[in-house]
Amino acid sequence: AQTLENGECYQEAATLYLKHVNNKQKAAECYEKGKMTDQAIDLYKELNQNEKVGDLYVDLRKRKEADIYYTKVIDDYKTRSQYVKASLIYKDKMNNAQGGQSILMEGWRNNYDAINCLNNYLANINDIKVLKTEIDNIYSKDVSNANSESFLQVIRHEYNKKNELEFARMSIPKQ
């Protein structure tokens, strides 16, 4: 199978990987290399490699099907409290920056990797005025005694990155 794969006989290699080696992963890779995308998708589905399935559907210009599998990846990441990774699927794979921002804010509000979620949320805002407004909104609506220290860590990080923001005018809670 490996020799056939090296010789770019991908269909034959995939057949051997499936029938004699029982290696669906290698068979799927061969189908993919050989541009037999439908067969590759079927195997990646069996292997629960939903992000790969989504990528292949994008290659086939089947955005609706791709988004179904990307949503499965997002749900899996959320189940494992990996909100930053979930946001990257929204942003980079689904071209949905707002969905990515929403999930980062959800992670912040639910205290799932809160500091990284808020850091990434703020890092995605390029306009300084919008950033300041957003920080003020988060402070007034989403900061409590339980997460105020985390908020201050994020603000310190943002201040170091963008010291032109006028954090001095913000009212920061006393502890």
C-alpha positions in Angstrom: 0.0 0.0 0.0 2.8 2.4 0.9 4.6 1.6 -2.4 1.5 2.3 -4.4 0.9 5.5 -2.5 4.5 6.6 -3.1 3.9 5.8 -6.8 0.8 8.0 -6.7 -1.5 5.1 -7.4 -3.8 6.4 -4.7 -7.0 4.5 -5.5 -5.1 1.2 -5.4 -3.3 2.2 -2.2 -6.5 3.2 -0.6 -8.1 -0.1 -1.5 -5.2 -2.0 0.1 -5.2 0.2 3.2 -8.9 -0.6 3.6 -9.0 -4.3 2.8 -5.7 -5.6 4.0 -4.3 -3.2 6.5 -7.6 -2.0 8.0 -6.3 1.6 8.1 -9.1 4.0 7.3 -7.1 7.0 8.1 -4.4 6.2 5.4 -7.1 5.2 3.0 -8.9 8.5 3.4 -5.6 10.4 2.9 -5.0 8.4 -0.3 -8.5 9.2 -1.6 -7.9 12.8 -0.8 -4.5 12.9 -2.6 -6.1 11.2 -5.6 -8.9 13.8 -5.7 -11.5 11.1 -4.9 -13.1 13.5 -2.5 -16.4 11.8 -2.0 -14.7 8.6 -0.8 -12.4 10.6 1.4 -15.4 12.4 3.0 -17.1 9.1 3.7 -14.1 7.8 5.5 -13.4 11.0 7.4 -17.1 10.9 8.5 -16.6 7.4 9.9 -13.4 8.6 11.7 -15.4 11.6 13.2 -12.9 14.1 11.6 -15.6 16.7 11.2 -13.2 19.6 10.5 -11.6 17.7 7.7 -15.0 16.8 6.3 -15.9 20.5 6.4 -12.7 21.4 4.6 -13.3 18.9 1.8 -16.9 20.2 1.4 -15.5 23.7 1.0 -13.1 22.3 -1.7 -16.2 21.0 -3.4 -17.9 24.4 -3.0 -20.6 22.9 -0.8 -20.6 25.6 1.9 -23.9 24.5 3.5 -22.6 21.0 4.1 -19.3 22.3 5.3 -20.9 24.5 7.8 -22.9 21.6 9.2 -19.6 19.8 10.0 -17.9 22.9 11.2 -20.8 23.4 13.6 -20.2 19.9 15.0 -16.6 20.9 15.6 -17.7 24.0 17.4 -20.1 22.1 19.6 -17.4 19.6 20.4 -15.0 22.4 21.4 -17.7 24.0 23.5 -18.4 20.7 25.3 -14.7 20.6 26.2 -14.7 24.3 27.2 -12.4 25.3 24.4 -14.1 28.5 23.4 -11.0 30.1 21.8 -10.7 27.1 19.4 -14.4 27.2 18.7 -14.2 30.9 17.8 -11.4 30.2 15.4 -13.6 27.8 13.5 -16.2 30.4 13.2 -13.8 33.1 12.1 -11.4 31.2 9.9 -13.4 28.3 8.5 -17.0 29.7 8.4 -16.0 33.3 7.6 -18.2 34.4 10.5 -16.2 36.8 12.6 -19.3 37.9 14.6 -20.0 34.3 15.5 -16.4 34.0 16.7 -16.8 37.1 18.8 -20.0 35.9 20.3 -18.5 32.6 21.4 -15.5 34.4 22.9 -17.9 36.5 24.9 -19.8 33.4 26.0 -16.6 31.9 27.2 -15.8 35.1 29.2 -19.3 35.3 30.7 -19.3 31.6 31.7 -15.8 31.7 33.0 -14.5 29.1 30.6 -10.9 30.1 29.9 -12.2 33.6 30.6 -8.9 35.5 30.3 -8.0 34.0 26.9 -11.5 34.5 25.6 -11.6 38.1 26.6 -8.0 38.7 25.3 -8.9 37.2 22.0 -12.2 39.1 21.9 -10.5 42.4 22.3 -7.6 41.5 20.0 -10.1 41.1 17.2 -11.2 44.7 17.5 -8.9 47.0 15.4 -10.6 50.4 15.9 -9.3 52.1 19.1 -12.6 53.9 19.7 -14.7 50.8 19.2 -12.3 48.9 21.5 -12.6 51.5 24.3 -16.4 51.5 24.0 -16.4 47.7 24.1 -14.2 47.6 27.2 -16.5 50.1 28.9 -19.5 48.0 28.0 -17.9 44.8 29.3 -16.9 46.5 32.5 -20.4 47.9 33.1 -22.3 44.8 32.1 -20.1 41.8 32.7 -17.6 42.4 35.4 -18.4 41.2 38.9 -16.4 40.6 42.1 -15.8 37.0 40.8 -14.1 38.1 37.6 -12.8 41.6 38.3 -9.2 40.3 38.8 -9.3 38.5 35.4 -10.7 41.6 33.8 -7.9 43.7 35.2 -5.3 41.2 33.9 -6.9 41.5 30.4 -7.0 45.3 30.6 -3.4 45.4 31.7 -2.5 43.2 28.7 -4.5 45.5 26.4 -2.9 48.6 27.9 0.5 47.2 27.3 -0.4 46.4 23.7 -2.3 49.7 22.9 -1.1 52.2 25.4 -2.8 55.0 23.5 -6.1 53.9 25.0 -7.2 56.2 27.8 -7.7 53.6 30.6 -7.1 56.3 33.2 -10.6 57.6 32.5 -12.2 54.2 33.2 -13.5 53.7 36.7 -11.8 50.5 37.8 -13.2 48.8 40.9 -11.3 49.0 44.2 -10.6 45.8 46.1 
